[in-house]
Amino acid sequence: MSHAISHLDASAPGLANGEPRIFVEDSRALPLVSIAVALRSGAASDPVGKEGLTRVMVRMLRRGCRGMSSHEFEETVDALGAEISADVSSSVITLHADVITRSLDQVVDLLAAMMAEPTFDEVEIGKLLRETQGEIVEARDSDRSLATRHFRRLVFEGHPYGRRLGGTIPSVLALTEADVRASHAYHFKRGNIAIAFAGDVREARAAELAERLVAALPPGQPVPSEITSPERHGKRRLVFVDKPERTQTQILLGEVGSHPRDPDHIALHVATTIFGGTFTSRMMRAIRSDRGWSYGAYARLPYDKQRDAFSMWTFPAAKDAAACIALELQLLQAWREKGLSARELAFAKRYLVRSHAFDIDTPQKRVHQRLDVDLFDLPADYHDKYVDHVQAVTLDDANEATRRRVSSDDLVVAVVGTHAEIGEAVASAVPGLAKVEVVAYDAE
């Protein structure tokens, strides 16, 4: 068993020996421990036609294990004063536990049973599949979720990032107990795991607890990544999600973004902050302050194992949607062609350097940064040298990164609204469209 309290490179013993890596951030401020068990694989492994499988499998982990029913499991968690949750993304599965120190051993044993000995009771699977179908229907009420789903579907057309993590009603109906068991066997191997401890736990103790967490899991190397670098499509596309009686719209514009492995990522991150990352950004001033069209106007540049999507988000009234989109395109074009000012750059760098304190102010945040370096293949010093990298960005760096990475031609526009009322105006606001889709909000 290997462990680390700093970043490890790809040749570290944990990976070479098919054993988990361990990250520890010891703090005695409170008698609390946070545990994250992360698997280097996610929903990208779902077979075509069975989207949602990984998420269903992970949710089943707490619905019975090692002689405990679902109800008994939940009662045990409550009695220990603990919280246990799980997240599934295209790239990663993460199990989280927060527990008071005196219950740490019991919660570790519970997590170990949950991971290695789930019962996958057929009746419980049936219940969860019905719940999942209900959640899919309920999600149609969220206009923002609809916009995000269809935006990502087009930006990442033909790529795992464009698939629905929770599945569709047909794909969920296709799932079987055998599928769930096969998914569990695929993901849960010792070498596919990294474990982070934060709080009231020392390094040696964390190593012992990690050994207990994975002792009953089969050996195995990390699961090969299902995710390749996404490609740009080089054209403007519009998807209009038609929903009746919408007085307000949800609008997303964007394309494939960048990754911290890209040498100009931090420069683009700084430039994006100026464009749409603060309450005084260009987008916020032009759309909210000057015109009052949308309460918020934001630009984001997240990352995953590969490049994620750069996006611009607004939510104007239906009557302002077309004009808002036209203005966003103008702002985007000006950002690319005219660049940023020295004053804007200085403000953004100050803001990012000062706000960085909130990214590292708890042991959990600090250890999760090191975990992210391991899971998402970040440069080894991405977080440790973040402030230095931000401060080193020049005006030429920021402007060149914007021109290189941001295109006004390769662009997806996703709108949720009532098509009969604003569809024609919205399409007219986006010149040069190569493709227009109109989809019903309740279409699977």
C-alpha positions in Angstrom: 0.0 0.0 0.0 1.4 3.4 -1.0 0.3 6.7 0.3 1.1 10.4 -0.3 0.5 13.8 1.2 1.6 15.5 -2.0 1.1 14.9 -5.7 2.3 11.7 -7.2 3.3 11.1 -10.8 2.0 8.4 -13.1 4.8 6.0 -12.1 4.0 6.1 -8.4 3.8 2.7 -6.7 0.1 2.8 -6.1 -0.7 2.6 -9.8 2.2 0.3 -10.7 1.1 -2.3 -8.1 -2.6 -2.0 -8.8 -3.3 -0.5 -5.4 -5.1 2.8 -4.5 -3.3 6.1 -4.0 -3.9 7.8 -0.7 -4.0 11.6 -0.1 -4.1 13.0 3.5 -4.7 16.5 4.8 -4.4 16.3 8.6 -6.2 18.9 10.7 -7.1 18.7 14.5 -9.3 21.7 14.5 -12.5 19.6 14.8 -13.1 15.9 15.7 -14.4 15.3 12.1 -13.1 13.2 9.2 -14.0 13.5 5.6 -13.4 10.6 3.2 -13.5 10.5 -0.6 -13.2 7.3 -2.4 -12.8 8.1 -6.1 -12.8 5.7 -9.0 -11.0 6.6 -12.2 -14.0 5.7 -14.4 -17.5 6.8 -14.8 -20.6 6.9 -17.0 -18.7 7.0 -20.2 -18.5 3.2 -19.9 -22.3 2.8 -20.1 -23.2 0.7 -23.2 -25.1 2.5 -26.0 -28.8 2.0 -25.3 -28.1 1.5 -21.5 -27.2 5.1 -20.5 -27.8 5.6 -16.8 -26.3 2.2 -15.9 -23.4 3.5 -13.8 -25.5 5.9 -11.9 -28.1 3.2 -11.1 -25.3 0.9 -10.0 -23.8 3.5 -7.7 -27.1 4.4 -6.2 -27.8 0.7 -5.5 -24.7 0.5 -3.3 -26.5 1.9 -0.3 -29.7 -0.1 -0.9 -28.4 -3.2 0.9 -25.0 -4.8 1.6 -23.5 -7.6 3.8 -26.8 -8.7 5.4 -28.2 -5.2 5.7 -31.4 -4.1 4.0 -31.7 -0.7 2.5 -33.6 0.5 5.6 -31.0 -1.0 8.0 -28.2 0.7 6.1 -29.8 4.1 6.4 -30.5 3.6 10.1 -26.9 2.6 10.7 -25.6 5.8 8.9 -27.9 8.0 11.0 -27.0 6.2 14.3 -23.3 6.9 13.6 -23.9 10.6 13.0 -22.4 10.3 9.5 -23.3 11.4 6.0 -22.7 9.3 3.0 -23.3 10.4 -0.6 -22.1 9.5 -4.1 -21.5 11.4 -7.4 -21.2 10.1 -10.9 -19.7 12.0 -13.8 -18.6 10.8 -17.3 -15.1 10.4 -16.0 -15.2 9.6 -12.2 -17.3 7.9 -9.5 -16.9 9.4 -6.0 -18.2 8.1 -2.7 -18.1 10.7 0.1 -18.4 10.2 3.8 -18.3 12.8 6.6 -18.1 11.4 10.2 -17.3 12.3 13.7 -13.9 10.8 14.8 -15.3 8.4 17.3 -17.4 6.7 14.6 -14.6 6.6 12.0 -13.9 2.8 12.2 -17.5 1.9 11.9 -18.1 4.2 8.9 -15.0 2.8 7.2 -16.3 -0.7 7.7 -19.7 0.4 6.3 -18.1 1.9 3.2 -16.0 -1.2 2.7 -19.1 -3.4 2.8 -21.0 -0.9 0.6 -18.3 -1.1 -2.1 -17.4 -4.8 -2.0 -20.5 -6.6 -0.9 -23.7 -4.9 -2.2 -26.6 -7.3 -2.4 -28.2 -5.7 -5.6 -31.5 -7.1 -4.6 -33.8 -7.5 -7.6 -36.8 -5.9 -5.8 -34.7 -2.9 -4.8 -33.4 -2.5 -8.3 -36.9 -2.5 -9.6 -37.8 0.2 -7.1 -34.8 2.4 -8.1 -35.5 2.0 -11.8 -39.1 3.3 -11.3 -37.8 6.2 -9.2 -35.2 7.0 -11.9 -37.9 7.1 -14.6 -39.9 9.5 -12.4 -36.9 11.7 -11.9 -36.3 11.8 -15.7 -39.9 13.1 -16.1 -39.6 15.5 -13.2 -36.3 17.0 -14.7 -38.4 18.3 -17.6 -39.7 21.0 -15.2 -36.2 22.5 -15.0 -35.6 24.7 -18.0 -31.9 25.2 -17.1 -31.4 21.4 -17.1 -33.1 21.1 -20.5 -30.8 23.8 -21.9 -27.7 22.2 -20.5 -28.7 18.7 -21.7 -29.2 19.8 -25.3 -26.3 22.2 -25.3 -23.9 19.4 -24.3 -25.5 17.0 -26.7 -24.6 19.2 -29.7 -21.2 20.5 -28.4 -20.1 17.0 -27.7 -22.0 15.2 -30.5 -20.7 11.7 -30.8 -18.6 12.0 -27.7 -19.2 10.6 -24.2 -19.5 14.1 -22.7 -22.7 14.5 -24.8 -24.4 11.5 -23.3 -27.0 11.7 -20.5 -25.6 10.5 -17.2 -29.0 9.6 -15.8 -30.1 7.9 -19.0 -33.4 8.1 -20.8 -36.7 6.3 -20.0 -36.0 3.6 -22.7 -32.4 3.1 -21.6 -33.4 2.8 -18.0 -36.1 0.3 -18.8 -33.5 -1.8 -20.6 -31.4 -2.2 -17.5 -31.2 -5.6 -15.7 -29.8 -7.0 -12.5 -27.0 -8.6 -14.6 -26.1 -5.2 -16.1 -25.9 -3.7 -12.6 -23.6 -6.5 -11.4 -21.4 -6.3 -14.5 -21.0 -2.6 -14.1 -20.0 -3.0 -10.4 -17.4 -5.6 -11.4 -16.0 -3.3 -14.1 -15.5 -0.3 -11.9 -14.7 -1.6 -8.4 -11.1 -2.8 -8.5 -8.3 -1.8 -6.1 -6.1 -0.2 -8.8 -9.0 1.9 -10.1 -9.3 3.8 -6.8 -7.8 6.9 -5.1 -8.7 7.8 -1.5 -8.6 11.2 0.1 -8.8 11.8 3.9 -9.2 15.2 5.5 -9.5 16.2 9.1 -8.8 14.5 12.3 -6.7 11.6 10.9 -2.9 11.1 10.7 -1.0 9.7 7.7 -0.3 6.3 9.2 -3.9 5.9 10.4 -5.2 6.9 7.0 -3.0 4.2 5.4 -4.5 1.6 7.7 -8.0 2.7 7.1 -7.5 2.7 3.3 -6.3 -0.9 3.5 -9.5 -1.8 5.2 -11.6 0.1 2.7 -10.3 -1.9 -0.3 -9.3 -5.2 1.3 -12.4 -7.1 0.0 -12.2 -5.6 -3.5 -10.6 -7.6 -6.3 -7.1 -6.6 -7.6 -6.8 -4.8 -10.9 -5.3 -2.0 -12.8 -7.0 1.3 -13.5 -9.9 1.1 -15.9 -8.8 2.4 -19.4 -10.3 5.7 -20.1 -13.3 5.7 -22.4 -12.9 9.4 -23.1 -10.9 10.8 -26.0 -10.3 14.5 -26.8 -13.6 16.0 -28.1 -13.5 17.6 -31.6 -14.9 20.9 -32.8 -17.5 20.8 -35.5 -16.6 24.1 -37.2 -20.1 25.5 -37.7 -22.9 27.3 -36.0 -25.8 25.2 -34.8 -29.0 26.1 -32.9 -31.2 23.8 -30.8 -34.5 25.2 -29.7 -36.2 23.3 -26.9 -39.9 24.0 -27.4 -41.8 24.3 -24.1 -45.3 25.8 -23.8 -46.1 29.1 -22.1 -42.5 30.2 -21.4 -42.3 33.9 -20.4 -38.6 33.5 -19.5 -35.9 31.7 -21.5 -32.7 29.8 -20.8 -29.9 30.4 -23.2 -26.5 28.7 -23.5 -23.9 29.5 -26.1 -20.5 27.9 -26.4 -18.2 25.3 -27.8 -15.4 22.9 -26.8 -13.1 24.8 -24.3 -9.6 24.0 -23.0 -7.8 21.8 -20.4 -5.1 22.6 -17.9 -2.8 20.5 -20.0 -3.1 23.2 -22.7 -0.2 25.7 -22.2 -2.6 28.6 -22.6 -5.3 27.4 -20.3 -4.6 29.7 -17.4 -4.4 32.7 -19.7 -7.8 31.7 -21.1 -9.1 31.3 -17.6 -8.0 34.8 -16.7 -9.6 36.2 -20.0 -12.8 34.3 -19.3 -13.0 35.8 -15.8 -12.9 39.3 -17.4 -15.5 38.3 -20.0 -18.1 36.7 -17.8 -16.6 35.5 -14.5 -17.4 38.3 -12.0 -20.3 40.6 -11.1 -18.6 43.4 -13.0 -17.6 41.4 -16.1 -18.3 42.5 -19.6 -21.3 40.2 -20.0 -22.8 41.3 -16.7 -22.4 45.0 -17.4 -23.8 44.8 -21.0 -26.7 42.4 -20.4 -27.7 43.0 -16.8 -26.5 46.5 -15.8 -27.0 48.4 -19.1 -30.1 46.7 -20.4 -31.7 44.7 -17.6 -32.3 41.7 -19.8 -31.1 39.0 -17.5 -30.5 38.9 -13.8 -27.2 37.1 -14.4 -24.8 36.7 -17.4 -21.9 34.3 -16.9 -19.1 32.6 -18.8 -17.6 29.4 -17.6 -14.5 27.3 -18.5 -14.6 24.0 -16.5 -12.3 21.0 -17.1 -12.6 17.3 -16.9 -10.3 14.5 -18.0 -10.4 16.1 -21.5 -11.5 19.6 -22.6 -15.0 20.5 -21.3 -17.3 23.1 -22.8 -16.7 26.9 -22.7 -20.2 28.3 -22.1 -22.1 31.6 -21.9 -25.3 31.5 -19.8 -28.2 34.0 -19.7 -31.9 33.8 -18.8 -33.8 36.8 -20.3 -37.5 37.3 -20.7 -38.8 35.7 -23.9 -39.4 39.1 -25.5 -35.6 39.9 -25.0 -34.2 36.5 -26.0 -33.3 37.3 -29.6 -31.8 40.6 -28.8 -29.8 39.1 -26.0 -28.4 36.4 -28.2 -27.4 39.0 -30.8 -25.6 41.0 -28.2 -23.8 38.0 -26.8 -22.5 37.2 -30.3 -21.3 40.8 -30.6 -19.6 40.7 -27.3 -17.9 37.4 -28.2 -16.7 38.8 -31.5 -15.3 41.9 -29.8 -13.6 39.8 -27.2 -11.8 37.8 -29.9 -10.9 40.7 -32.2 -10.2 43.6 -29.9 -8.9 41.7 -26.9 -8.7 42.9 -23.3 -7.4 46.1 -21.7 -4.5 46.3 -19.3 -6.9 47.6 -16.6 -9.2 44.6 -17.1 -6.3 42.2 -16.9 -5.0 43.8 -13.6 -8.4 43.6 -12.0 -9.0 39.9 -13.0 -5.6 38.9 -11.7 -6.2 40.6 -8.4 -9.6 39.1 -8.1 -8.4 35.5 -8.9 -5.4 35.8 -6.5 -7.4 37.1 -3.6 -10.4 34.8 -4.1 -8.0 31.8 -4.2 -8.0 31.8 -0.4 -11.5 30.5 -0.5 -10.4 27.5 -2.6 -8.0 26.3 0.1 -9.5 27.4 3.3 -10.5 23.9 4.5 -8.7 20.6 4.7 -11.3 19.0 2.4 -10.7 21.6 -0.3 -7.0 21.2 -0.1 -7.0 17.4 -0.3 -9.5 17.4 -3.1 -7.3 19.6 -5.2 -4.5 17.0 -5.0 -7.1 14.3 -5.7 -8.2 16.2 -8.8 -4.6 16.4 -10.1 -4.6 12.6 -10.0 -8.1 12.0 -11.4 -8.1 14.6 -14.2 -4.5 14.3 -15.4 -3.7 17.9 -14.4 -0.2 19.3 -14.5 1.4 18.4 -11.2 1.7 22.0 -10.0 -1.7 23.2 -11.3 -3.0 23.9 -7.9 0.2 24.4 -5.9 1.4 27.1 -8.4 -2.0 28.4 -9.4 -1.4 31.9 -8.0 2.0 32.2 -9.6 0.6 31.1 -13.0 -2.2 33.6 -12.8 0.2 36.4 -11.8 2.5 35.5 -14.8 -0.3 36.0 -17.4 0.5 38.9 -19.7 -2.0 40.9 -21.8 -0.5 39.2 -25.0 -1.0 35.8 -23.3 -4.6 36.4 -22.5 -5.5 37.9 -25.9 -3.7 35.2 -27.9 -5.4 32.5 -25.8 -8.8 34.0 -26.6 -8.1 34.2 -30.3 -6.8 30.7 -30.4 -9.4 28.9 -28.3 -12.6 31.0 -28.7 -14.4 30.9 -32.1 -17.6 32.7 -33.1 -18.1 30.3 -36.0 -17.8 27.0 -34.1 -20.7 27.7 -31.8 -23.7 25.9 -30.3 -26.7 28.0 -29.2 -29.3 26.2 -27.0 -32.6 27.9 -26.1 -35.5 26.8 -24.0 -38.7 28.8 -24.8 -41.9 28.7 -26.7 -41.0 28.2 -30.4 -44.2 29.5 -31.9 -43.7 32.9 -30.1 -39.9 33.5 -30.5 -38.4 30.7 -32.6 -38.2 32.7 -35.8 -36.7 35.8 -34.1 -34.1 33.6 -32.3 -33.0 31.9 -35.5 -32.7 35.3 -37.2 -30.4 36.5 -34.4 -27.8 33.9 -35.2 -26.5 34.5 -38.8 -24.7 31.7 -40.7 -26.5 28.8 -39.0 -25.6 25.4 -40.5 -28.2 23.5 -38.6 -31.4 24.3 -36.7 -33.1 21.7 -34.5 -36.5 22.2 -32.8 -37.1 19.5 -30.1 -40.1 19.0 -27.8 -39.1 19.6 -24.1 -40.5 16.1 -23.2 -38.7 14.3 -26.1 -36.5 11.4 -25.0 
